[in-house]
Amino acid sequence: MSGGGNGNGEWLTPAERRQQQLEQLQISCNRAYKNVPFYRNRFQAADLSPQDIRALEDVRRLPFTERRHFGEHYPYGLFAVPLRDIVRIHTAPGTGGSLTVSGYTARDLRMWKEMVARALKAAGVTADDILQIVLHPGLANWGRDYKDGAEALQASVIPLNALHISKQIMVLRDYKTSVLITTPSSAVQIQELLFSADINPNEISLKTLVLVGEPASREVRKAIEEHLHVTTWQHYGLSEVPGPAVAYECDGHEGLHVSEDHFLVEVLDPQTLEPVPDGESGELVLTSLTIQAFPLIRFRTGDRVRVLAEGCSCGRTLRRLEWLPDRVDGLLVIQGVKIQKDQVVVRVAQTLGFSPERVSVHLVQQGGYKALEVQLGMEERLFSDEIKELERLVRKTAFELRQEFGVPVEVRLLEAPSVAPGAS
């Protein structure tokens, strides 16, 4: 496979890169057109066929794929291979009441293992490391991918598990973890709990912290590094499909190298959908080049980035991006899991048995991490003579939302006038 585990894909010349990407783009478009009715119909509506893709710039003629399309073609409508060739099926929250279902062939999983291993290797991970994965359940698929990638480097892996954060800290200390993979929010929480437990960072073996799921500012990273005596590395990925380490930092720590041997990158103005000049911010749009089971054609990620055009000191020729904190859409990002407010409202209505008149959905800060807070305005259908029954309903709603999205959730009842009608 081009750009495989030997790392050659990181060092191609610009001419080699363009030729490789064009060949893989043509193959990917052809596979999607032949095997996925959604893509065939979209191509035909645009009066296009795969044979019309003769240069990389021709990708701009292709229609976009958006998150809503995943739910509209639930469960297997976007698969490009027979189910007998699928060896892993992953489910993530979708839009509205739908789920996002993605599949992987054995070749896809090998490719992903190589990509993750390459990203970890760039962070200095070796066979001498003990690597611990601490992610919320909503990123369980990333836990598997990071386990596979780290094992490919022969590192010792403590895989993702359901231990409470306090127990994770005990494992981190007692097992002599040297590499930790977690979200920036969880890293801050771990830092605070270590200090509150009177554990000196010198007592632990941690040296490398790989931050995933959400962008971390230089200020946050610097504070974590100073408090925990570690070096931080940022990885970028997609929580729905197909996985982590789509882009990763080298030891230059100046932007994230995109795995261009596996993805074609566009950075577009979210209003005009035209390319922005290098150095200006825009929406990241990705087209998969090597994925078999679940090809992505011009997927609008909603993430805001800017291209760093100058060469990197590490010598890699993969393009670099700066991952910016604000999104171009209204999605909430909690511990790396992307959630639409409408999804939350739908799930609340399903739990309550009716659609509440007034509901507010937003993020709140709880200590070192973010949580999803749902505020419900009091209305007649919520009233009960038994206060315990009302408390039970609130607990049940919070539990169902935690089960649905795999993130911390708080549900509060407020006087109706203080909550705006509909999802806000």
N, C-alpha and C positions, 0 to 999 in steps of 0.2 A: 504494500500500500504506500502511495506517495506520502511523504511527510510522516512516516510512522514512528515507531519507538526509537529509531536510531538518532532522532533529532535533526535529520537533514532538512526537514521542512522549516526549521528556524533560520537557516542560513542561505537560502536561495538568493540569486541575483534578481533584480527587478524584472528582467526579461524572462527568467526561468519561472518566477512567481506568476506572472501574468499568463504564461503559456499553461502552466499547471492549473491555475484557477479556471481558465477558459475551458480546457478539456473537461474538468470535473463539473463545471457549471452545465455544460452541454449534456453530460451523462445524467446529472441530477434532474435537469428539466425534462429530459426524455423519459426518465423513469416515472416522474410525477405525472407527466402527460399521458403515458400509456396505462398507468395503473390506478390513478386517483381521479374519479369522475369530477370532483370539485375543481381540481387543477385543469383538467382537460376543458371543462366548460368555461372556466375563466380565461384560459388561453384563447379559445375560439371566440369568446365575446370580444376579446381585444384584437381579433383577426391575426392571431399569432400561432406559430407552431414551433417546436424545438429547433427546427432547421433555420429559423430566423435569428437564432442566437449565434452570431458570427464573431462578436467582439464582446469584451467585458462590459462595455458601455451599453450594450443591448439589454442588459438586465433592467434598465430604467423603463423599458417598454412593457415589462411584466407587471401584472396586478399584484397588489399587496395582500398579505395574509395578516389577519388580526385575531386577537384573543377570542372574540365572539365566534369565530369560525370553528374553533375547537369544540365548543359546546354544541354548535349547530350540527356537527357531524359526529356526535357521540354515538356509539363508543369507538367504532373502528373505521369510520368513513374516510379518514385521512391516511390510513395505512397504505403503503405502496408495495407490500409483499403479502403473500398468503399467510393466514394465521399459523399454519404449520411451521413457518419459518421464524415466528416470533418466539423468543425465549424469555423475555421479561416484559411485563405489562405494568405501567406505572400510572397511578391516578393522583390528580391534584385538583384543588378547587378550581372551578371554571367561572363562567359568567352567569349571572342570574342563578337559577337552580340547577344548572348543568355542571358536569364534571369535565375535566380535561384528561383524556386518556392517551397516553403515548406508548409506543411499542419499540422494542429493540431486537435486532437479529443478533446472532452470536458474533458476527463481524462488527456490528455497531458497538457491542460491549467491549470487544478487544480494542477497537479504536478509542473508545472513551477511556479505557484503562491506560492506554498509551498517552493520551492527552493529559490526564490527571497526573500520571507519573512524571511527565515532562515538566509540568507546572511545579510540582513538589521538588523535583530535582533542581529547578531554577532557584528555589528558596533554600537550597543547601541540604535538603533531606537525604539521608543515606541509610545504609543497612545498620548503622550503629545507633539509629534513633529509636526511641519509643514514642509512638504517635497516638494521641488521644483525640477522639472526635466528640465534640459536645455541640449538638444542634437540636433545635426543637423538632417535634414529630413532623411538622409540615415540610421539612427538608430531609426526610428519611432516605429518599433516593440518593441525595448527595452523600449521605453517610456511607451508603454501599459503594458509591463510586470512589470516594476518597479511601475507603478501606482497600478496594481493589488496586488503586493506583499506588498506594503506599506499600502494599504487599509486593507489587511488581518491582519495587526498589529494595525489597527484602527488609524493610523496616518492620519493627515489632508494632502491631496495631492493637489498640484498645478501641473496639468499634463502638458505634453509636448505640446507646442503651437508654433505658427509661429511668436511670438513677436521678434522684433529686440533685439540684446543683450543689448542695452541701456535701453530698456523697461523692460527686464528681471531683470536688476539691480534695477530698480525702484520697481518692484514687490518684489524682494528679501528683500529690505529695508522696504517697507511699509507694506508687509504682515507678516513681522517678521519670515521669513524662518529660520528654525533651521538646516535643513538637505538639502544639495544640491547634486544632482546627475548630473555629467557632465564629459566631457573628460578633461585630463590634459591640453590640449591646450586651451580649453575654460576657464578653471579655471585661467590660467595665464592671459588671456584676461580680464576676469572679475576683477581680482585683479588690473590690470593696469587701467581699466576704473574707478574703484572705487576711486583710488588715483587721477586720472586726474580730476574727478568730485569733488575732495576735500571732499570725504566721508570717515570719520574715521571708521576703522573696529569696533571700540567700539560702533558705532551708529547702527550696525546691530546685529541681534540675531543669526547669523550663528555660529554653533559649530562643525558640522560634514560635511565633504566633501567626498563623495564617487566618486572615479575616475574610469572611465570605458573606454573601447574602445582601449586604447593603454597603454603600460607600462610607468610608470613615475619613473624617477631616484630618488634616495634618496635626491640628491641635489635639484631637482625641488620640491619635496614634502616638504622638510624642508623650502625652501623659501616661498612656499605658506602658510604653517602653521604659519610661523613667521609673514608674512605680514597680513594674515586674522584672526589670532588668532583662528585657527581651528585645529581639528585632521583629518588627511586624512586616507582613507581606499581604498584599491585597489580591484576591481572586474575584473575577466576575463570571457569573453564569446565569442561567435561566431556571427559575424554580419550577416552571410548568414543564417545558421541554427545551432541550433534551438533557441538560445537566450542568455541572459546575466546570470551572476552569476553561471557559471559552476564551478568557483573557487572563493574563497573570503577570506579576511583577518579576523582573530580574533583580540582580543585586545593585543595579543603579537606582532603583526605587524612584524612577521618574516616569510614571505612567504604566499602563498595562499593555503587554504585547498580546495582540489578537492572534488566535490560532488560524492564520489566513490560509493554511493548507487544508483547513476543514470548513472555513466560513468565509463568505464574501461580505465585506463590510461596506455599508453606505451610511453617511451622516447627512440627514436631510432636515430642512426647515419644516417643523411640524405643521405649519399652516399651508405653505405652498407645495410641500413635498418635493422641493428641488434641492439639489446638493448645496451644502454650505462650504465656503472656502476652509481649507485647513486652518486650525486655530480658533475657528468660531464654533459655538456650541450648537448642537442640533440633536435630533432623535436618532438613536442607533437602530439601523435596519439590517437584519442578518438574513443571508441566504445560505443554507447548508450545501456543502459540496461533496461530502463523503457519506452522509447518513443514508442508509438503505430503507429502513422500515418507515420512518416518519420524516420525509423531506420537508424542509421549510423553504418557501419561496417568498423572499422579501417580507420577512416577519417584522412587524412594527413592535419593537420591544417596549416602547414608552420610556426607556432610559435616556437621560440626557448626557451626552459626552462631547468631547472635542478632540480632534486629531492633533497629535504632536508630530509635526512633520519632520523635524530634524532627526538625524541618525542617533542611535543609542550607543552608549559607551561599551555595552556588553558585546556589540558586534552582530546581534540578531537583526535580521532584516524584516522581521514581522512588524507591521505597523503598530504604533502605540496610541493608546487613548487615555485621556483623563476622564474618569468616571465622576460625574457631577451629582450633587445631592438631590436637586429638585427634578421631578419627573415631568414629562410633557402631558401626562394623563392624570386622572384623579385617583389612581390606585393608591391604597395604603400599603406600605411595606413594613412588616413587623417580623423581626428576626429572619429576614430574607424571604418571607412568604408574602406574595402579592395578593391583596384582597380588594374586591370591589365593594363599595358601600351597599350597592343594590343586592349583592349576594348575602350580606349580613341581614338586610331587611327581609329577604325571602326566607332565610332560615329562622329568623325570629317569628315570622308569621306561621311557619310550619309548626313550631314548638308551641306557640300560644293557641293555635287553632283559629286565629283570625288575624287580619292585618291591622296592626296598631295605627291609630290616627296620627300620633306624634312620636317620632323616633329620631334620635341623633346618634350618628356613628363617627367616631374620631379616635385619634391616638392620644394616649396619656403617658406621661413618664412615671414609672414606679421604681424609685431608687435608680439603679443603673440601667434599667431596660424599659422598653416601650411595651404597652399593652393596648389591646383593643377595648375601648369603652363604649358601651351602648346605653344610652339614656332613654328611658321610656316615660312619656307623660302619663300621669294617672288619668284613667278614664273608667267609665262605668263597668266595662267588661273585665277590668282588672280588680275591681273591688271585691273584697271577701270579708265575711264576718270574722273569719279566723285569720289573724295576722300570720300564723304559722303557715297557712295555705299560700298566702301571698309570698312569704319568704321561700317556700318550696318552689313556687313558680319561677322566681328570680334565679334561684340556684340551678333549676333545671335548664333554663334558657342559657345561662352562662356555661353549664356543662356541655350542652349540645353544640354551642359555638366553638368551644375548645376542641370538641371531638371533630367538628367539621374542618377547622382550619389549622389545628395543631399549634396555636399560639395562646399566650396569656389573655384572658378575657375578664372584664368586669361588667356587670349589669346593674344599673341604678334606676330607681323610680324617682321621678321628680314631679313637682306640681306642673300640671299641663301647660300653663302659660310660659314656663321657662324653656320649653322644648318646641322648636319650630316644626310645623307640619312636614311630613315626609322625611326622607333620608337627607341629612345635612352634613 
